[in-house]
């Protein structure tokens, strides 16, 4: 996958990442810049939106400060707030 396959935008309290044919991950509030790449990796490995979100929630520190949304390429969605 080339760097051009990803789109990233960063604001003070928002970070979103999208990969064609894979999905999208957005985080808001106190962001963790690694969540987008990790979430896309999970989606690329075959996790659906909810499965990828569940893995992120279980594996990342300070998740209680995050707001996350995940969209997979099949239209599945999951969010945490």
CORFEN-V728862 format. One record per helix or strand of 3 or more residues. SS is the DSSP state (H for helix, E for strand). FROM is the first residue (numbers start at 0). TO is the last residue. If there is no record, write none. Layout:
# CORFEN-V728862
{{SS;FROM;TO} {SS;FROM;TO}}
This chain:
# CORFEN-V728862
{{H;2;4} {E;5;10} {E;13;18} {E;22;28} {H;33;43} {H;48;58} {H;62;64} {E;65;71} {E;76;79}}
